[in-house]
């Protein structure tokens, strides 16, 4: 292994070890670097290089492709052309002219810190214990008390080239130091070997935490308020599922958001504390925190046992006030060249007794925002336990939140997919049409709840689609009213609400009239007619609470209009579903909820219905071998094509992706052309 390859391997090993422990740094927070040499392919000579985590990466999962690689001589030469603090943002573009080779990640704003500090290995992290000292009102004194002269205090300065110069000077002036506490921000440590840098980082974190544990007050958040304590679990979950769609709708006033609910002991301790209102108003401090959580949360100022009605009314009042307050914050600090306001809705909503609701453009972003606010709670607890929590002021927060460099990073993000920010609920999603539909919806950016009587199938599909940040599995018997209610409540707790409903669950028994029993009739009507009604009713409640509109799709059948032989119960229930489409389109249109249907011909391949005996029955009716049933269906169509699950999924996408925004009450045939089933 070459020296450069060994340097990279050691850096990645250190980065992954530090980043995998949330006590060391938050998701995608901090950066690490290593200096070394590699052969210049042009000159054939060795050149000094810096390998540093690039913009947007995560230490815990960092790979070589996530490193920016720069020539050290060129980065260091930037000191001679640095135009000063007022123009330091120009230096980020200059980093691109220092890159070595091709590929790799874009250099981050912290590149200067890593390049200019005279140490072979540098770590910059955001540990809760370190930020607690960094945000304490007397953080400089505490740093000396905890570390002596081994760790140096650095007053708050926005990340950038000047901060890199400052830390480089501190390292030179304090040869005994192993690192520093960055006021309001985090820690930086260094070492001459990768192992030494890692040990120094962990030493700072460990000693900071030990000091807080040994000297911290027993109740840093003040007295416990029993009226705001966590509700019993069942009651807590029920209230969360009732409030979540309302809160999601409020948080989506400017742009649709996906939600995450956090129900941890840390959150409930904070919500029931005497200092909740005061500390929440101060907001977060570390730039990584408030860029994800906004400068402060919305806090419901009601006791835990407040009614749903009172809570909803108060949340709406507080949301209006929050938007006015955020707009005023923007207007206080915005300058002529500031980016436009990005939205005035909260990213974090705290509800005593229930928990924390966090929001983002997708589930991962929402979840991480919640994790960051939990980090902030830990920081506030630590700072308050030994001092007073004193985050950076709001003017500095604004400078970072509406930083031109941050705006440029957002503008570089790829365009969102057509169904981004939408949450789908697909019944019968564990196989056949439902599975294909779930796959298409996720591919187009949606989050999907897969509801199926067979939970194992649903879980397998959810895992294939990306797991809990993209798809969730629920067992649901759609013929059981309480089971449907419970399934919808659980779905809401996964992603915050629902936008796109696919009534797909079904089964069929192929029998002539005289052999069809009342049990046969009831079973098919219970699953499809009753089941679709129950799912539509319960999911419509959620969509009405959100006030964001939505889509309900019925997977009906060409049999809803075509009179085939030996199929009385199935075809009659499909006709029931088809008319539900028309009825609900008429009733829900005023709420911007569109209701449409899809009429497939028999879908044989991958179908749970056909595999469960329906295929054999229909093959017997038509006098063909079961394995030839798909081809038989194809040959009776005008296009001579077999209908596949993905063909139906395509129709679901067409109806919901936006191009048919003015269409409701429609039935789309997906039958390759069955003239007898033409709609009239």
N, C-alpha and C positions, 0 to 999 in steps of 0.2 A: 504494500500500500504506500503510495506517495505521501510526502509530508502534507501536501494540500488536502488530499483525501482523508488523511488522519485528522487534520484540523477540522474539516467539515463534519466528520463522523463524531468527534468529541463535542463539537458545538451542538449538533442535533441531539445527541444523547443528553447533554446538560439541559437543553431547552425543553425537551420532552419531560424530563424528570421534574424540573421546576414548574412547568406549565400544567402538569397533570394533577397537582395538588392545589385546590382552591384557596388554601391558607397562604399560598405564595403569590398568586396573582389571579385575576379574573379572566374569563374567557376572552381571547383575542387581545388581552391587555399586556403591556410591557414588550420588551424586546431584548435580545441577546446578540452578542457579536464575538467574533474572533479575528485576530490578525495573523497573517502568515505570508508565505511566498508561494508562487506558482510560476511556471514557465510561460513567458510571453510567446505565443506562436509566431509572431511577426519577427521579433528580434532574436528569439532563441535564448534570451537572458531571463533570469529570475526577476520577478517584480513583486513588490510588497502589495498585499491585497487586504481588504476588509470584507469579511462575510458577515452580514447582519440581517436579522429578520426583516422582511419587507413589509410594506404597507398592507394592513388588513389581515395578516396571518394570525395564527393561534399557536402559542408556544407548545401546548400540550400535544398538538398533532403536526407540528412543523416538519416539513420535508425539505430536501435540498432545493427543489423548485421554488420554495417559498423564501429563499434567501436572495437578497440583493448583493451583488459582488462589485466592489468599487476599487479603483486604484488609489492607494493611500497617498501617494505623492500629489495626486491631483486634488483630492479632498482637502489635504492640508494646505495646498496652495490657495485654496479659497479664502483663507484668512487675509491674504494680501489684497483681495478684491471685495471683501465684505463691506457693503455700503453703510452699515450701521443699523441700529435697532429698528428704525422707522421703515427700512426697506429689506428687513431680513427674510421676508417671504420669498424674495427673488432667489434666495439660495437653494430652495427646493428644486427649482428648474435646473440650477447649475449642477445638482447631483447627477442628473442624467448624462452630463458631459464627462462624468468621472467613472462611468460604468466600464467594467472589464468584460469583454466577450459579449455574447448575445444570449437572450433568454433571461431567466431569473425574474424575481419580483421587482416591483417599483420601489425605490428607496422611500422610507418614511421620514417624517419630520424629525425623528430622533436620531437620524444618521450622524449628524454632527457630533452629538454626545459620544457616540461609540468611536468615531474616527479620531477625534481630537484628544480624548483622554489617553494619556501615555501609559497604557496597560494592554497586555496582549488579549485579555478577555474582559468583557464588560457586560453586566446584567442591569437592566432597568425593569423593576417590578412594581406591582400595585398590591402588596399584602395588606390585609385589613389592619393588622397590628401596626405596621409602619405608617399607614395613612392616618391612623388614630393619633399618633404622635405628630404627624405632619399637619393635622388640622386642629391640634390643641392650641388654645390661646397663648400658652407659654411653651410652645413646642421647642423653641431653641434651648430654653433652660432644661427641659426634660431630656432632650437629646444628649446634652452634656452629662446629666445625671445618670442616664442609662448607660451610655457608651464611653464616657470620658472623652479622650481625644481620638478614639478609634473610628468614630463616625462624625462627620461634620454637618452642621446645619446649613442649608441653602435656602434663602428666602424665596418665596413664590416668584416664579417667572414663567411665562407662557413657553411651552416647548418650542424649540427653534435653534437657530445657529448661535444666538447669544447665550442661551443656556448651555450649549455645548462648550463654548469658550469659558463660561463661568466655572463649570465643573472641572474642566481641564486645568484651570488655574488653581482651583482648590486642591486637586490631586497633587499638583506640583508643590504647592505651599505647605502641604500636610503629608509628608512622606510616610508618616506612621499610620495614616488613615486607610481603612479597608473599604470605605464607601461614604455615602451621605444620605441624609434625609432631605427630600425636596419638599419645602413648605407647601401645604395644600395639595400634594400630588402623590408622592410615593417614595421609593428608594432607588439608589443606584449603588452597585458594588462592583469591585474589579479584582483581578488577580493575574499573576504571571502564567498560571496554567489554568486550564478549564476547570479542573477539580478545585483549585484554590478559589476561583471566582464563585463557583457554586457553594463552597463551604462558607465563604464570606457573606453571600446573599442569605443563606440559611441562618447564619449566626445573627445577622441583624434582625431577621424576622423572629427568631427564637428568643433573643434577649429582649426585644420589644414586647413580645407577648408575655414573657416571664415577669417583666416589670408591671405590666397591666394587671396580671393575675395577683401579684404580691401586694400592690399598692392601690388597686382600684377599689372604689366604693362598692358596697354590697348592692345598692340600688341606684345605679347611675342614671336611670330614667325617672327617678322619683317614685312616689307611692303608686301602688297598684290600684287601679279603679275596677272594682268587681263588675260594675255596670257595663264595662266594655271588654270583659273577658271573653275568651272563646266559647261559643255555644257548644252544646253536645254534638258529637260528630254527625249524627243523622240530621239534626236540625240545621247544622252548619252547611252541610252539603245541599240540603233542600233550599235554604235561603240563597246560597251561592248560585244555584242553577236558576232560581227565579230572578235574581238581580242581574246576572251576567249579560243576558241579551240587551237589557236596558242600558247598562254601562257601556257595552260594546257599541251600541248605536250612538251614544253620546260621544264616545271617543272616536267615532268615525264621521263626525260632522264634516270635517275637511277632506278626509280620504278614508276609504274602508280599511279597517284594521282587523287583525286576527288576535285573539286573546289567550292569556294563560292565567291560571289561578294558582296562587301559592298559599298553602295552608300550614306553614311550619310554625314550630314553637317560637322561633325568633321573631317572626312577624307578629304573632299574637301577643308576645311580651311587649313589643313596641306599641301595638294598638291599644293595649290596656294601661299604658303608662301615663303618669301625670304630665310628662313633658312632650307627649305626642304632638300636640298642636304647634308648640313653639319650635321643636326640632324639625318637624316636617316643613315648616315655613322657611327655615334657613336653607333647606335644600341640600343637595349633595355637593361635593367639592372636587374630587378627582375628575379630571376631564373625561376619562373613559366612562365614569359613572353618569355624569349629567348629559353627555352626548346620547346616552341610551335612555335615560329616565326623564329627561327634561329637567329644568332647574329645580322643580319641586313637584310633589304629588298633589292630587286632590284628595282631601280627607273628609269622609262623611262624619259629621259632628252629631251623631245620634247614638244612643245606647245600643248594645247588642240585640236587645229584644224589641227594638222598634219594628213596627209592622212593615210588610212589604210595601203597602200603599204609601205610608209616611216616608219610607226610605226612598222610594222612587221619586216622590214629589221633591224631597230635599236634594236628592242627587241632581235633579234637573235645575234647581235653583243654583246649586254650587257650581255646576258645569257652566252655566251662563256667566257666573261671577269669575270663574277660572279663566274663561276665554277673554273676558274684559281685562283681567289682570295681566294675562300673558301678552295681550296686544299692547297694553300700556308699557310693559317691560321692553318689548321690541321697539316701541316708538321712543322710549327714553334713550336708547343707546344706538339705534340705527343711524348710519351716516349715508351720504348720497350714494356711495358705492357698495353699501351692504347688500347681500343677497336678499331677495324677497322673503317675507315671513313664510315659514314652512308649514304652518298650521298651528292653531291655538288650542288644540285639544290636549288633555293630559295623557301621558304615557303610563302613569302609575295611579291607581285609584285604591285607597285604603278604606276598608269597611270594618269597623270594630265588631268583634265577635265572629266575623266571617272570613276575613283574610285579605290578601292583596291581589288585585287584578292588574295585569300588565299587558301592554299592547304594542304591536309592531306590524310591519308589512307582511310577515309570515309568522308561523308558530315559533320557529327558532329565535327570531328577533324578539318576539314577545317574551319567550321564556328567559332569554338572556337578559332582557331589561329587568325582569323580576329578580334574577340572580344578582344583578348589579345593585338593585335597591336593597337586597338582603346584605350585600357587602357594605352598603352605606349605613345600614342599621348597625352592623358590627363596628364600623368606624365611629359612629356617633356614641355607641356604648363605651368604647374604649376611651375616646376623648373626654367624655363626660365623667368617666370613672376616676380620672386623675387630674382633670382640669375643666375647661369649658370648650365645647365644640365651637370652632370659629372657622368656617369654610371661607374660601376666597369670595370676594364680593361679587355682586351680580354683574357689574360692568366687565369684570374679567371673564365671568362665565359667558357673557354675550360675545365677547371678542373671540372666544373659542367656538361657541355654538354656531355663530354666523361668520366664521373665518372663511376667507376666500378659498383657502386650501381645502377646507372641509367641503365647501360647496363644489369645488372642482372634483373631489373624490366622488361625491354623490352623482355628479353629471357623467362620470365615467362608468357608472353602473349600467349593466345591460338593461335593455327595455324589458318591462315586465310582460309575462305571458298573458294571453287573453283572459284566463280564469284566475289570475293571481288575486289574492286577498279574499277569495270566496271559499265558503265551507259547504261541502256537499254531504248529503245523507243518502246512501244507496242501500235499499233493502234487497235482500237476496244477493248481496255483493260478494259472496264467497265462491261463486262459480258462474259459468256461462255469461249471459248478457250482463249481469250485475258486475262480475269481475272485469269484463272488457270495458264496461263503462267507467268503473273506478280507475282502471289503468289510464284511460284516455283523459279523464278529468285531472288526474295528478300530472300527467304529461303536459297538460295545458296550464298548470300552475295552481290548481285548486288543492285544498286540503279535503280529505275524504274520511267520513265515518262509515265503516262497512258494517252494516247490520245484517245478521244472518242467523237462522235457527241453528246452524252448525257453527259454533264458535271457533272450533279448530280451523275450519276452512277460512273463516273471516280473519283470524289471527295470521294465518299463513299469507294471505293476500296483503294484509297490512304491512307485514314485515317485508314482503317483496317490493312494496311501494315506498319504502324508506323509513318505516317505523314511526314512532310517536310524534316526531316533528312534522310528519306529512300525512300519516294515515293511522286511524285507530279502529279497533275491532270491538263490536258489541254483540252479545247474543240477544236476539229479539224474535219473539213469536208474535208476528204482526196481527194474529187473530185474537190475541189476549189484550184487552184494553189497558190493564195496569202494566203489563209488560211493555207496551208501546210508550206509555207515559214515562216509565222508568228509563227506557232506552233513550228517549229524547232528552231527558234530564241529564243522563250521563254524557250524551253527545255534546250538549252545551258546555259541560265542564271540561271537555277536551279542548275545544277551540273558541269558546266564547259565544257561539251562536250558530245559526244555520242560514244558508242563502239559496241552496240548490238541492231540491228533493227529487229523488228518482224512485218512484213506486214500481219496483221490479219484482218483488217476491211473488212467487207463484208456484202452482203445481197443476197437474191435470190428470183426470181419469177419463179414458176414452171408452164410452159405453153407449149403446143405443138406448132410446127412451125407456123401454120396458125393463131394462136391466139396471137402470140408474136408480139407486136408492136415495132416500131422503138424507142419509148420512153422506153419500157422495156429493149430493147437491150442497149440503151445509158446509162440508169441508172446503169445497172450492170457493164458495161465496164468502166463507169466513176468512180465508187467506187473502183472496184478491179483492173482492168488493168491500167487505168489512175492513180488511187490513189496510187497503189504500185509503179508505175514509178515515180510519183512526190515525194513520201516519200523517195524512194531510191536515187533519184537525190539530194535532199536537204540534206539528212543525209550523203550522200557520200561526199558532199562538206566539212562538218564538219570533217569527219574522215580523209580526205586528208589534211586538215589544221592541224590536230593534229599530223599526221604522226605516228600513233600508231597502225595501222592496224584496224581490226574489223570484225564483222559478220553481214551479212544481211540474214534474214530468211524469206522465203515466206510460209505462210500457204495456200497452193494451195488446191488440192482435188484429190481424186482418179478419179473424173470426168474429170480431165485434160487428162487422157488417156483412160477412160472407156466411152463408148457410151451408156448412159442411155436414157430412153424415156422421151419425153416432157420436155426437159431441154436445148434447144439449146443455149440460151443466157448465162446462168450460166456456162455451160460446156465449151463454146467457150472462155469465159473470163478467166476461170481457166487454159485453155491451153495457153492463152496469158501469164499469170503469170508464168507458168511452163517454158516457153521459155525465159522469162526475167531472170530467174535464170541462165540459161546457158549463155546468152549474157553478163550478168553482172559479172559472175564468170570469163569469159574470159577477160573482160575489166579491172576489178579491182584487179585481182590477183597480178599484179606487185606491188601493194601498200599494200600487205598483208591483203587485205579485202576479206574474204571468203564469198561466196554466195551459200546458199543451200535452198532446199525446203522440205516441209512436205506434204504428200498427205493423209489426213484423209478420212475415210468413214464418212457417216453422223453422226454428233455428236448432239444428241437430247437433252440430259440432260443439263440444264443450258444455252442452246443456245438462244441468242436473235433472230437469224434468224428463227429457228424453232418456237419459241414462237410468232413470228410476222406474221405467216400465212403460211410459207414454210412447216411446219410440216403437217398442214392440207392438203395442196396441194399434198405433196408426199404420205401421207396416202391414199388419194383418188385415186392417180395413181396406187398404189399397192393393193388397195382394202382391207385395214386393218383399224382398229380404230386408231385414232391419238395417244392415250395413249399406244398403243402397237407397235408404230413405231420403238422404240429403239430395242425391242426384235425381230421385223421383220428383221431389219438390221443385228442383231447379228446372226440370224439363216441362213442367206445367206452367212456367212463367213466361212472360213475353220476352224477357232478356236471357232466358236459359241460364240463369246464374243462381248458385246456392247462396242463401242468406246466412251470413256468419255473425257471431256476436259483435265483432268490431264494426260491422255495418250499422248496427243499431246504436253502438256507442258514438259513431260519427254523427248520427242524427241528433243524439242528445247534445253533443257539442255544438252543432249548427244552431240548435234552438236556444242555447244559453250563452254563447260567446259574445253576443252583442250586435251582430249584423241583423238579427231579427228582433230588435228591441221593441218594435211596434206590433209584434205578433202574439196573440193569445187566443185560446179556444181552438187551436188548429190541431188536426191529426195528420201526421206525416206517414204515408205508406212506405215501409221498407220491406218490400215483398218481391222485388225484381219484376214486378208487373203481373198482378193477378187481376184480370179484367173484371171478374165477378165481385172483387172487393173495391173497385173504383168508388171513390167518394162522390156523392151527388149533391 
